[in-house]
Structures are given as C-alpha cells and as structure tokens.
Amino acid sequence: MKKYSKENFIMLPTVDFCFKELMRNPKVRRGFIAALLGKDPSEVRKTSLISAELDKESEDAKQGILDVKVEMEDETKINMEMQVAYFQFWPNRILFYLSKTYAGQIKAGEDYDALKKCIHVSILDFIHFPRDKRCYRKITLCDAETGEQYTDLLEILVLELQKLPPEEQHENGLIRWMRFFGGKTRKEFEDMAKQDEYIEEAYDELKKLSADEKKRLEYEARERAVLDYNTQMKSARNKGRSEGMAAGKQVIISKMHEKGMSLQEIADFLEMDLEEIVTLAGENLDKL
C-alpha cells in the first residue's frame, strides 16, 4: 500500500471509487458519455444517475467492482464499470448484468416496446483482447455471416487503457478520456485538462476529491479492499497450482515405486530431496 503525502496526493481514476465519484459531477458525466456516443456534449441533455450503492458484503463489492448506472433522456440505460485486475470471466459477467438490466425494465402487463436500449461500458486496465492493438471497440448483435446489425438494443463498449497508442495531436474525445482515466500524476492530469473543458472539469473535481480528508480515507480503504481481495485470489490460485503439482508428482512417484524403484532411486531420477519424495509417497524414512 502506497504512503501518500497531503502535498502531492492525487486520486487515480482507475480506482473505481474515484471513477464513481467523478461520474457524480453532471458536467464530467456529460462530457464522457458524449465521447462514448460520438456526440457533441451539447447534444447530451440529460444523464441521470441511477442509485446503485453496493452492500459491502455483496459479491460485487468483494470482487472489487463498483459500477455507475446512468439513464439518458431517451431512457437508454448505461452501466459503466472500471476494472483494474484481470477478471477471467469478464464477458460472462457483462452479459449477465446487461441482460439483467435489459429484462428488468419491463413489468408485468407491459408490452415489449417498453424495453429501451442498454449499454455496458467496460473500462479495463488490463489486456482483454490480446490479439490486436485496438484500444476501443463497440460490440452489438450481428448476423454472423454478413455482419449486418440485428439490433442496437444491446451494446457493449470495451475500453482497454493499456492499449492506448502514443499520444497524437487532435485526438478524438474518447481517446483523451481514456488517457485521463489512465493518468498517474498531477502533471499528466494538468496537461490533459488544457485540451478539453470537460476534462478540465474532471481534473478540478479530482483535486477537490483528493483534498477531501473523508473521501481520501474512503479511497484508501477501497484500494486496500481491492488489493486484499486480489491478493487472496492470487494466493488461492497459487495454492491450487501447488496442490495440483504435488498431486501429479504423487502419481508419478507411485507408478515408479510400483515398478520396483526404491524411493532413493526415484529421488535421484527426479532430482528431488529424499524427504520430499517420502512425504509425497506417504512413507516414513525409517521404513526404507
């Protein structure tokens, strides 16, 4: 866990607590959503936050996931998530919650025309699509043969921060926002704020959040919670791998022993300590 001084501390948007707090600012939210939709911010007139506070003991909270839910003027629902650590079943999770959001719009007795467009936005600080260098993609339901779009009612936007290309002049708005979310220092944020009034608003909000002692404590607590969870998951995976390797060695040792090799001969052959061979074989040294 990093130690911060009050003088240089700045929250990082890749911590989902910070991202969610930034999205509470209507101007920041409008600027980012306009970039996502390829519109001018003046065209985005209403972006209402939908309450989505997570219980601290919920599975999402344990997995380090806080999301931002927004409803547009035309009732389009947008769900945005910032995820830093690699998540093996991210596509499964996206489809589950996107489908849940879509189906949850309709109530008993209502017609299907009550269903409005739902968009899921994944902002990822890990490589999700390793086969290409595209840092942004839009995914919709299409005909597998012709590529013709079947419907735009379900849409997935994936932003991979680690695949951002070298900075260029006159970048589009979405790339600028991705650079902002992936920023690491005050200097980076200051430079980006000069390019766009909505990113400038986001930087001003970031400075306010960083100067707020209560918000800072919440931010650091969130960092610890996510770090602890990811460390636990990594330890569990490592333990599983170790146990799997041990089980594999036990099988090999057992088969070699059945064929008449002594445990000492097996240890020499496998270049392992005799005591480790004995432990894996379930034998005692005094039985040799």
Rosetta silent file (secondary structure, phi, psi, omega in degrees, C-alpha in Angstrom):
SEQUENCE: MKKYSKENFIMLPTVDFCFKELMRNPKVRRGFIAALLGKDPSEVRKTSLISAELDKESEDAKQGILDVKVEMEDETKINMEMQVAYFQFWPNRILFYLSKTYAGQIKAGEDYDALKKCIHVSILDFIHFPRDKRCYRKITLCDAETGEQYTDLLEILVLELQKLPPEEQHENGLIRWMRFFGGKTRKEFEDMAKQDEYIEEAYDELKKLSADEKKRLEYEARERAVLDYNTQMKSARNKGRSEGMAAGKQVIISKMHEKGMSLQEIADFLEMDLEEIVTLAGENLDKL
SCORE:     score description
SCORE:     0.000 S_00000001
   1 L     0.000  129.288 -177.349    0.000    0.000    0.000 S_00000001
   2 L   -72.293  149.264  172.770    1.458    3.381   -1.003 S_00000001
   3 L   -99.410  127.099 -177.497    2.144    6.138    1.514 S_00000001
   4 L  -111.083  143.954  170.284    0.817    9.491    0.334 S_00000001
   5 L   -98.548  149.131 -177.792    1.768   12.988    1.460 S_00000001
   6 L   -62.541  -26.414 -176.242   -1.008   15.550    1.533 S_00000001
   7 L   -70.689  -42.166 -173.903    1.018   17.830   -0.733 S_00000001
   8 L  -107.748    0.050 -176.139    1.331   15.525   -3.749 S_00000001
   9 L   -65.026  132.348  172.955   -1.601   13.157   -3.243 S_00000001
  10 L  -143.066  130.169  177.705   -3.940   12.808   -6.195 S_00000001
  11 L   -65.905  151.038  177.534   -6.583   10.135   -6.584 S_00000001
  12 L  -107.292  130.217 -178.302   -6.329    7.885   -9.608 S_00000001
  13 L   -63.624  -17.274  177.652   -9.464    7.310  -11.720 S_00000001
  14 L   -71.690  -15.411  170.207   -8.541    3.642  -12.183 S_00000001
  15 L   -79.874  118.680 -168.909   -9.598    3.122   -8.569 S_00000001
  16 H   -60.666  -25.542  174.986  -13.304    2.561   -9.083 S_00000001
  17 H   -61.001  -45.033 -179.879  -14.240    4.618   -6.017 S_00000001
  18 H   -65.122  -45.921  179.539  -12.598    7.644   -7.650 S_00000001
  19 H   -57.870  -44.384 -178.647  -14.189    6.927  -11.041 S_00000001
  20 H   -65.019  -39.148  178.499  -17.623    6.668   -9.453 S_00000001
  21 H   -65.879  -39.415  177.483  -17.147    9.941   -7.567 S_00000001
  22 H   -60.642  -38.824 -177.553  -16.065   11.698  -10.773 S_00000001
  23 L   -72.581   -9.125  174.893  -19.221   10.500  -12.515 S_00000001
  24 L   -73.063  -20.909  179.341  -21.350   12.214   -9.851 S_00000001
  25 L   -78.767  117.826 -175.770  -20.376   15.525  -11.454 S_00000001
  26 H   -57.969  -39.019 -178.437  -23.017   16.227  -14.174 S_00000001
  27 H   -69.745  -41.661  177.771  -20.613   18.077  -16.482 S_00000001
  28 H   -62.294  -45.607 -179.472  -17.956   15.351  -16.240 S_00000001
  29 H   -60.741  -43.781 -179.505  -20.592   12.692  -16.828 S_00000001
  30 H   -64.743  -42.517 -179.567  -21.994   14.538  -19.842 S_00000001
  31 H   -63.573  -43.295 -178.932  -18.563   15.033  -21.384 S_00000001
  32 H   -69.527  -44.243 -179.527  -17.567   11.398  -21.026 S_00000001
  33 H   -64.530  -37.788  176.748  -20.895    9.991  -22.240 S_00000001
  34 H   -60.375  -41.800  178.583  -20.823   12.328  -25.252 S_00000001
  35 H   -65.408  -40.210  177.850  -17.373   10.961  -26.130 S_00000001
  36 H   -60.605  -41.367 -174.837  -18.632    7.382  -25.716 S_00000001
  37 H   -89.729   -1.869 -179.613  -21.574    8.025  -28.029 S_00000001
  38 L    69.092   34.539 -178.321  -19.584   10.074  -30.546 S_00000001
  39 L  -117.796  164.774  170.053  -21.693   13.175  -29.918 S_00000001
  40 L   -77.515  139.448 -179.038  -21.088   16.793  -29.069 S_00000001
  41 H   -53.469  -28.542  179.323  -21.698   17.345  -25.326 S_00000001
  42 H   -65.704  -20.975  178.860  -24.410   19.889  -26.192 S_00000001
  43 H   -82.090  -15.622 -179.685  -26.430   17.014  -27.674 S_00000001
  44 L   -97.061   97.334 -170.516  -26.386   15.109  -24.378 S_00000001
  45 L   -93.340  -26.614 -176.949  -29.027   16.919  -22.373 S_00000001
  46 L  -139.812  124.950  176.550  -29.893   14.504  -19.569 S_00000001
  47 E  -137.430   86.950 -176.265  -27.720   11.971  -17.739 S_00000001
  48 E   -89.161  129.706  176.130  -29.421   10.949  -14.510 S_00000001
  49 E   -71.633  135.380  173.654  -27.568    8.707  -12.079 S_00000001
  50 E   -98.911  129.433 -178.962  -29.466    5.587  -11.034 S_00000001
  51 L   -57.940  127.772 -179.841  -28.788    4.613   -7.427 S_00000001
  52 L  -145.832   42.476 -179.310  -26.557    1.563   -7.390 S_00000001
  53 L   -66.885  130.584 -178.501  -24.929    1.562   -3.975 S_00000001
  54 L   -94.439  136.547  172.619  -23.365   -1.806   -3.272 S_00000001
  55 L   -65.247  140.268 -175.926  -23.614   -3.529    0.068 S_00000001
  56 L   -62.164  -23.203 -179.085  -20.128   -4.013    1.485 S_00000001
  57 L   -97.863    2.268 -179.293  -20.713   -7.746    1.772 S_00000001
  58 L   -68.833  158.142 -178.691  -22.115   -8.220   -1.729 S_00000001
  59 H   -62.368  -37.973  178.987  -20.224  -10.414   -4.185 S_00000001
  60 H   -61.847  -43.878 -179.203  -19.566   -7.426   -6.461 S_00000001
  61 H   -63.465  -41.208  179.529  -18.027   -5.460   -3.604 S_00000001
  62 H   -64.084  -32.696 -178.405  -15.848   -8.411   -2.637 S_00000001
  63 L   -84.755    3.950  176.827  -14.665   -8.735   -6.224 S_00000001
  64 L    77.133   36.313 -176.866  -13.625   -5.088   -6.324 S_00000001
  65 L  -122.905  119.762  170.346  -16.414   -3.884   -8.612 S_00000001
  66 L  -122.754  130.957 -177.638  -18.331   -0.624   -8.239 S_00000001
  67 E  -115.145  166.172  177.933  -20.449    0.461  -11.158 S_00000001
  68 E  -121.695  121.655 -179.620  -22.093    3.664  -12.351 S_00000001
  69 E  -110.066  131.305 -175.730  -25.616    3.440  -13.752 S_00000001
  70 E  -131.279  142.452  172.386  -26.991    6.273  -15.874 S_00000001
  71 E  -115.751  132.548 -179.709  -30.313    6.900  -17.617 S_00000001
  72 E   -90.049  173.502 -178.546  -30.425    9.145  -20.677 S_00000001
  73 L   -60.643  -34.021  179.298  -33.223   11.423  -21.823 S_00000001
  74 L   -88.645   12.871  178.309  -34.497    8.748  -24.244 S_00000001
  75 L    75.271    9.788  171.019  -34.424    6.190  -21.355 S_00000001
  76 L   -61.300  135.861  178.392  -31.301    4.468  -22.651 S_00000001
  77 E  -103.076  131.375  177.760  -29.549    2.780  -19.719 S_00000001
  78 E  -122.396  124.824  178.024  -25.759    2.954  -19.489 S_00000001
  79 E  -113.499  119.740 -176.451  -23.813    0.854  -17.000 S_00000001
  80 E  -115.254  134.561  179.128  -20.127    1.817  -16.583 S_00000001
  81 E  -134.376  137.060  173.787  -17.504   -0.183  -14.721 S_00000001
  82 E  -104.168  124.775 -179.499  -13.834    0.421  -14.025 S_00000001
  83 E  -132.505  122.805 -176.406  -11.866   -2.784  -13.551 S_00000001
  84 L   -93.954  -48.945 -175.660   -8.137   -2.868  -12.841 S_00000001
  85 L   -82.398  147.284  177.516   -7.344   -6.509  -12.068 S_00000001
  86 L   -57.022  135.324 -177.329   -7.685   -9.272  -14.652 S_00000001
  87 L  -128.851  107.407 -170.655  -11.097  -10.919  -14.387 S_00000001
  88 L   -57.327  -40.477 -174.700  -11.243  -14.313  -16.119 S_00000001
  89 L  -106.184   36.616 -178.661  -14.988  -14.412  -16.710 S_00000001
  90 H   -57.497  -45.095  178.691  -15.499  -10.744  -17.559 S_00000001
  91 H   -58.831  -40.158  178.669  -17.559  -11.478  -20.739 S_00000001
  92 H   -61.547  -42.951 -178.762  -19.868  -13.754  -18.743 S_00000001
  93 H   -65.606  -43.901  179.650  -20.349  -11.077  -16.130 S_00000001
  94 H   -58.132  -49.538 -177.617  -21.029   -8.363  -18.697 S_00000001
  95 H   -63.712  -37.972  179.620  -23.659  -10.441  -20.488 S_00000001
  96 H   -61.891  -50.685 -176.226  -25.314  -11.427  -17.212 S_00000001
  97 H   -75.380  -31.906  176.352  -25.717   -7.860  -15.970 S_00000001
  98 H   -65.704  -43.847  178.861  -26.520   -6.388  -19.379 S_00000001
  99 H   -65.811  -39.128  179.456  -29.283   -8.965  -19.844 S_00000001
 100 H   -64.585  -42.440  178.094  -30.499   -8.393  -16.304 S_00000001
 101 H   -63.848  -43.614 -178.598  -30.662   -4.630  -16.847 S_00000001
 102 H   -64.191  -50.969 -177.649  -32.494   -5.072  -20.155 S_00000001
 103 H   -68.735  -28.560 -177.156  -35.058   -7.585  -18.876 S_00000001
 104 L   -72.423   -7.347  179.786  -35.539   -5.672  -15.634 S_00000001
 105 L   -75.136  -26.622 -172.349  -37.073   -2.713  -17.458 S_00000001
 106 L   -95.838  138.146  179.872  -40.347   -4.473  -18.219 S_00000001
 107 L  -111.226  162.454 -178.547  -43.082   -5.011  -15.657 S_00000001
 108 L   -53.845  130.448  177.780  -45.960   -7.469  -15.656 S_00000001
 109 L    91.552  -11.255 -179.703  -48.568   -6.489  -18.252 S_00000001
 110 L   -84.141  154.228  177.146  -46.281   -4.152  -20.208 S_00000001
 111 L   -83.646  163.886 -178.170  -45.544   -4.572  -23.920 S_00000001
 112 H   -67.694  -17.188  178.821  -42.088   -5.272  -25.280 S_00000001
 113 H   -71.389   -5.243  175.229  -41.868   -1.770  -26.683 S_00000001
 114 H   -75.134  -15.552 -178.577  -41.231   -0.673  -23.091 S_00000001
 115 L   -78.036  124.448 -179.039  -37.715   -2.127  -23.436 S_00000001
 116 L  -108.879  167.890 -177.789  -35.116    0.562  -24.159 S_00000001
 117 L   -61.060  139.588  176.764  -31.516    0.393  -25.269 S_00000001
 118 E  -126.414  131.686 -178.425  -28.954   -0.825  -22.698 S_00000001
 119 E  -122.500  133.276  173.413  -25.224   -0.183  -22.984 S_00000001
 120 E  -110.767  128.576 -179.510  -22.461   -1.713  -20.874 S_00000001
 121 E  -113.369  115.597  176.786  -19.146    0.168  -20.738 S_00000001
 122 E  -102.877  116.038  175.248  -16.085   -1.763  -19.542 S_00000001
 123 E  -104.732  107.737 -169.173  -13.085    0.444  -18.754 S_00000001
 124 E  -113.935  133.210  175.454  -10.278   -2.061  -18.244 S_00000001
 125 L  -102.216   34.418  172.491   -6.740   -1.535  -17.012 S_00000001
 126 L  -144.778  164.595 -178.704   -5.711   -4.964  -18.281 S_00000001
 127 L   -81.520  118.202 -179.173   -5.483   -6.560  -21.725 S_00000001
 128 L  -100.903  -35.995  178.277   -8.789   -8.212  -22.585 S_00000001
 129 L  -116.880   89.874 -172.910   -8.300   -8.759  -26.332 S_00000001
 130 L   -75.015  -10.162 -172.764   -4.608   -9.743  -26.750 S_00000001
 131 L   -84.522   -6.977  178.408   -4.768  -10.470  -30.486 S_00000001
 132 L  -145.348  175.465 -177.037   -4.884   -6.851  -31.671 S_00000001
 133 L  -103.533    7.442 -179.391   -3.867   -3.327  -30.684 S_00000001
 134 L   -67.727  125.910 -177.732   -7.343   -1.759  -30.795 S_00000001
 135 L   -92.778   -9.382 -178.797   -7.937    0.069  -27.517 S_00000001
 136 E  -142.999  138.306  175.459  -11.660    0.629  -28.081 S_00000001
 137 E  -149.846  150.069  175.894  -14.408   -1.465  -29.593 S_00000001
 138 E  -113.137  129.586 -176.731  -18.188   -1.499  -29.860 S_00000001
 139 E  -119.452  127.224  178.015  -19.921   -4.880  -29.797 S_00000001
 140 E  -133.262  175.951  175.834  -23.534   -5.419  -30.887 S_00000001
 141 E   -80.807  120.887 -176.930  -25.730   -8.319  -32.019 S_00000001
 142 E  -133.158  160.063  171.923  -24.955   -9.013  -35.685 S_00000001
 143 L   -66.759  125.627 -175.161  -25.587  -11.595  -38.389 S_00000001
 144 L   -63.455  -27.908 -177.034  -22.628  -13.978  -38.136 S_00000001
 145 L   -90.009  -45.234 -174.425  -22.306  -14.302  -41.918 S_00000001
 146 L   -97.205  -18.289 -175.980  -22.981  -10.805  -43.244 S_00000001
 147 L    79.992    1.680  179.801  -22.071   -8.675  -40.228 S_00000001
 148 L   -66.538  132.561 -179.881  -25.421   -6.899  -40.564 S_00000001
 149 E   -68.713  130.953 -179.900  -26.583   -5.498  -37.245 S_00000001
 150 E   -83.331  -44.238  177.431  -29.640   -7.290  -35.898 S_00000001
 151 E  -159.122  154.560  175.816  -30.481   -4.723  -33.221 S_00000001
 152 E  -106.124   12.402 -176.597  -28.791   -1.911  -31.323 S_00000001
 153 E   -69.259  -25.183  175.608  -30.832   -2.522  -28.169 S_00000001
 154 E  -121.054  127.834 -175.284  -27.883   -4.295  -26.518 S_00000001
 155 E  -143.539  138.330  177.992  -24.433   -2.774  -26.844 S_00000001
 156 E  -121.978  125.483  176.187  -21.070   -3.421  -25.204 S_00000001
 157 E  -111.960  127.138 -178.798  -18.269   -0.846  -25.263 S_00000001
 158 E  -119.517  122.294  179.374  -14.813   -2.026  -24.187 S_00000001
 159 E  -114.698  116.075 -179.890  -12.023    0.462  -23.416 S_00000001
 160 E  -104.669  103.074 -173.927   -8.576   -1.083  -22.795 S_00000001
 161 H   -63.142  -32.532 -176.154   -6.392    1.563  -21.142 S_00000001
 162 H   -75.079   -8.544 -179.209   -3.163   -0.417  -21.513 S_00000001
 163 H  -104.864   12.811  178.632   -3.501   -0.475  -25.309 S_00000001
 164 L   -60.370  134.178  178.976   -3.604    3.287  -25.817 S_00000001
 165 L   -74.953  169.598  175.202   -1.356    4.300  -28.748 S_00000001
 166 L   -55.730  145.237 -175.475    1.356    7.001  -28.437 S_00000001
 167 L   -64.404  139.262  178.265   -0.206   10.425  -27.947 S_00000001
 168 L  -127.873  163.307  174.292   -1.010   12.418  -31.071 S_00000001
 169 L   -75.703  150.971  175.884   -2.334   15.908  -31.748 S_00000001
 170 L    59.456   41.228  176.191   -6.062   16.321  -32.366 S_00000001
 171 L   -70.684  153.753  178.704   -7.039   13.001  -30.795 S_00000001
 172 L   -71.800  164.294 -173.270  -10.744   12.232  -30.597 S_00000001
 173 H   -59.169  -38.487 -176.897  -12.587   12.846  -27.362 S_00000001
 174 H   -67.272  -40.114  177.790  -12.821    9.226  -26.258 S_00000001
 175 H   -63.073  -39.666  178.093   -9.060    8.663  -26.548 S_00000001
 176 H   -61.971  -42.364  178.512   -8.496   11.820  -24.476 S_00000001
 177 H   -64.335  -39.892  178.569  -10.851   10.496  -21.792 S_00000001
 178 H   -63.484  -39.278  177.010   -9.079    7.144  -21.776 S_00000001
 179 H   -64.028  -39.263  179.435   -5.750    8.933  -21.298 S_00000001
 180 H   -63.707  -47.417 -178.879   -7.260   10.888  -18.430 S_00000001
 181 H   -62.746  -30.007 -179.624   -8.601    7.753  -16.717 S_00000001
 182 L   -91.016    2.988 -178.610   -5.199    6.096  -17.096 S_00000001
 183 L   -62.718  151.152 -176.905   -3.273    9.129  -15.779 S_00000001
 184 L  -123.154  -16.019 -175.849   -0.829    8.636  -12.905 S_00000001
 185 L  -134.401  160.125  176.112    0.480   12.102  -11.961 S_00000001
 186 H   -58.437  -40.490 -178.638   -0.757   15.639  -11.378 S_00000001
 187 H   -60.414  -43.528  178.124    1.375   16.821  -14.297 S_00000001
 188 H   -60.625  -46.492 -178.737   -0.361   14.405  -16.675 S_00000001
 189 H   -64.435  -40.655  179.259   -3.796   15.497  -15.485 S_00000001
 190 H   -61.406  -44.686 -179.632   -2.858   19.197  -15.725 S_00000001
 191 H   -63.703  -41.332 -179.183   -1.641   18.819  -19.306 S_00000001
 192 H   -69.788  -31.922 -178.849   -4.782   16.939  -20.346 S_00000001
 193 H   -64.269  -24.527 -179.259   -7.038   19.499  -18.656 S_00000001
 194 L   -74.223  -14.846 -173.077   -5.756   22.173  -21.046 S_00000001
 195 L   -92.906  -17.294 -169.311   -7.134   20.300  -24.066 S_00000001
 196 L  -156.914  128.364 -176.790  -10.802   19.946  -23.165 S_00000001
 197 H   -65.248  -28.330 -179.195  -13.166   21.885  -20.875 S_00000001
 198 H   -77.652  -35.605  174.606  -14.908   18.676  -19.739 S_00000001
 199 H   -71.867  -33.300  174.191  -11.622   17.006  -18.840 S_00000001
 200 H   -61.023  -41.315  176.574  -10.640   20.243  -17.099 S_00000001
 201 H   -62.819  -39.878  179.222  -13.823   19.892  -15.055 S_00000001
 202 H   -64.619  -39.191  178.785  -12.862   16.280  -14.283 S_00000001
 203 H   -68.080  -41.130  176.356   -9.410   17.393  -13.112 S_00000001
 204 H   -59.534  -42.105  178.920  -10.916   20.127  -10.921 S_00000001
 205 H   -65.615  -38.601  179.431  -13.230   17.506   -9.414 S_00000001
 206 H   -62.451  -40.822  178.639  -10.267   15.171   -8.929 S_00000001
 207 H   -66.033  -40.078  178.029   -8.399   17.857   -6.986 S_00000001
 208 H   -63.210  -45.272  179.570  -11.445   18.505   -4.781 S_00000001
 209 H   -61.494  -42.490 -176.885  -11.859   14.808   -4.049 S_00000001
 210 H   -68.494  -27.354  179.846   -8.158   14.427   -3.284 S_00000001
 211 H   -86.294  -11.206 -178.992   -8.244   17.362   -0.843 S_00000001
 212 L   -85.943  112.895 -174.833  -11.292   15.979    0.998 S_00000001
 213 H   -59.079  -41.655 -179.448   -9.994   14.014    4.006 S_00000001
 214 H   -64.757  -45.062  178.964  -13.123   11.857    4.292 S_00000001
 215 H   -64.225  -37.528  179.482  -13.080   10.985    0.581 S_00000001
 216 H   -62.854  -42.556  178.420   -9.380   10.259    0.783 S_00000001
 217 H   -63.969  -40.223  177.784   -9.930    7.772    3.607 S_00000001
 218 H   -64.579  -40.824  179.280  -12.715    6.095    1.618 S_00000001
 219 H   -61.061  -48.063 -177.883  -10.449    5.968   -1.434 S_00000001
 220 H   -67.591  -35.448  176.663   -7.604    4.365    0.523 S_00000001
 221 H   -64.723  -39.363  178.840   -9.982    1.896    2.172 S_00000001
 222 H   -66.404  -42.540  176.781  -11.277    0.927   -1.249 S_00000001
 223 H   -56.638  -45.792 -179.234   -7.721    0.493   -2.545 S_00000001
 224 H   -64.276  -42.336 -178.322   -6.945   -1.813    0.383 S_00000001
 225 H   -61.788  -44.736 -179.921  -10.149   -3.821   -0.089 S_00000001
 226 H   -67.508  -42.376  179.154   -9.473   -4.424   -3.769 S_00000001
 227 H   -61.756  -44.767  179.316   -5.792   -5.200   -3.098 S_00000001
 228 H   -61.031  -44.813 -179.289   -6.711   -7.645   -0.310 S_00000001
 229 H   -62.654  -47.241 -178.806   -9.271   -9.396   -2.482 S_00000001
 230 H   -64.561  -35.681  177.535   -6.891   -9.701   -5.437 S_00000001
 231 H   -66.066  -42.220  178.195   -4.094  -10.949   -3.154 S_00000001
 232 H   -61.757  -43.327  179.596   -6.412  -13.586   -1.675 S_00000001
 233 H   -64.380  -40.486  179.237   -7.454  -14.720   -5.151 S_00000001
 234 H   -65.329  -41.759  178.599   -3.821  -14.909   -6.284 S_00000001
 235 H   -62.479  -41.395  179.788   -2.858  -16.897   -3.172 S_00000001
 236 H   -63.913  -42.003  178.642   -5.743  -19.292   -3.763 S_00000001
 237 H   -64.708  -42.515  179.552   -4.700  -19.797   -7.391 S_00000001
 238 H   -63.749  -40.963  178.558   -1.065  -20.352   -6.391 S_00000001
 239 H   -63.129  -41.683  179.130   -2.128  -22.815   -3.709 S_00000001
 240 H   -62.225  -42.245  178.262   -4.292  -24.653   -6.224 S_00000001
 241 H   -64.236  -42.585 -179.810   -1.400  -24.872   -8.670 S_00000001
 242 H   -62.638  -44.312 -179.852    0.961  -26.121   -5.943 S_00000001
 243 H   -65.570  -36.264  178.400   -1.515  -28.743   -4.791 S_00000001
 244 H   -65.804  -41.800  178.594   -2.089  -29.813   -8.387 S_00000001
 245 H   -65.240  -40.046  178.839    1.644  -30.185   -8.997 S_00000001
 246 H   -63.149  -41.861  179.193    2.044  -32.160   -5.771 S_00000001
 247 H   -63.225  -39.176  178.596   -0.791  -34.480   -6.786 S_00000001
 248 H   -64.478  -41.291  178.505    0.852  -35.006  -10.169 S_00000001
 249 H   -64.891  -38.064  179.328    4.180  -35.856   -8.553 S_00000001
 250 H   -60.005  -41.752  179.096    2.466  -38.299   -6.215 S_00000001
 251 H   -62.465  -45.595 -179.112    1.038  -40.199   -9.192 S_00000001
 252 H   -62.436  -47.474 -179.164    4.447  -40.351  -10.896 S_00000001
 253 H   -60.961  -43.213 -179.180    6.207  -41.480   -7.716 S_00000001
 254 H   -60.206  -45.109 -178.402    3.549  -44.117   -7.058 S_00000001
 255 H   -67.291  -38.460  179.315    3.861  -45.587  -10.564 S_00000001
 256 H   -67.381  -37.979  179.863    7.672  -45.624  -10.405 S_00000001
 257 H   -67.536  -38.688  179.128    7.547  -47.281   -6.974 S_00000001
 258 H   -63.786  -27.121 -179.365    5.090  -49.906   -8.248 S_00000001
 259 L   -86.905    7.743  172.152    7.597  -50.796  -10.979 S_00000001
 260 L   101.338   -0.155  178.979   10.180  -51.682   -8.349 S_00000001
 261 L   -77.655  138.014  176.208   12.183  -48.484   -7.975 S_00000001
 262 L   -75.260  163.014  179.592   13.198  -47.595   -4.447 S_00000001
 263 H   -63.638  -32.922  177.532   12.334  -44.141   -3.089 S_00000001
 264 H   -66.512  -40.966  178.159   16.052  -43.258   -3.151 S_00000001
 265 H   -64.657  -38.240  178.084   16.250  -44.240   -6.822 S_00000001
 266 H   -65.579  -42.257  179.153   13.143  -42.173   -7.553 S_00000001
 267 H   -61.040  -43.658  179.578   14.645  -39.184   -5.717 S_00000001
 268 H   -64.366  -42.624 -177.063   17.859  -39.477   -7.746 S_00000001
 269 H   -65.998  -42.294 -177.489   15.928  -39.864  -11.016 S_00000001
 270 H   -87.295   -3.196 -178.034   13.631  -36.885  -10.374 S_00000001
 271 L    55.546   49.537  178.545   16.456  -34.830   -8.827 S_00000001
 272 L  -124.503  160.426  176.306   14.418  -34.240   -5.684 S_00000001
 273 L   -68.284  143.858 -179.269   15.216  -34.489   -1.965 S_00000001
 274 H   -61.169  -39.422 -179.142   14.533  -37.910   -0.487 S_00000001
 275 H   -62.309  -37.462  178.744   12.456  -36.397    2.318 S_00000001
 276 H   -67.477  -39.561  177.890   10.169  -34.693   -0.213 S_00000001
 277 H   -62.971  -42.749 -179.634    9.772  -37.974   -2.099 S_00000001
 278 H   -62.713  -44.353  179.502    8.953  -39.757    1.154 S_00000001
 279 H   -61.009  -47.074 -179.563    6.387  -37.117    2.098 S_00000001
 280 H   -66.928  -32.063 -178.429    4.686  -37.283   -1.288 S_00000001
 281 H   -82.411  -11.417  179.699    4.790  -41.082   -1.274 S_00000001
 282 L    76.091   23.638 -178.714    3.243  -41.244    2.205 S_00000001
 283 L  -105.361  173.260  174.757    6.180  -43.284    3.506 S_00000001
 284 L  -117.141  143.635 -179.776    8.488  -42.840    6.527 S_00000001
 285 H   -55.843  -37.413 -175.681   12.246  -42.652    6.320 S_00000001
 286 H   -72.450   -6.195  178.184   12.659  -45.436    8.928 S_00000001
 287 H   -88.565  -11.652 -177.027   10.762  -47.836    6.646 S_00000001
 288 L   -75.521    0.000    0.000   13.438  -47.662    3.943 S_00000001
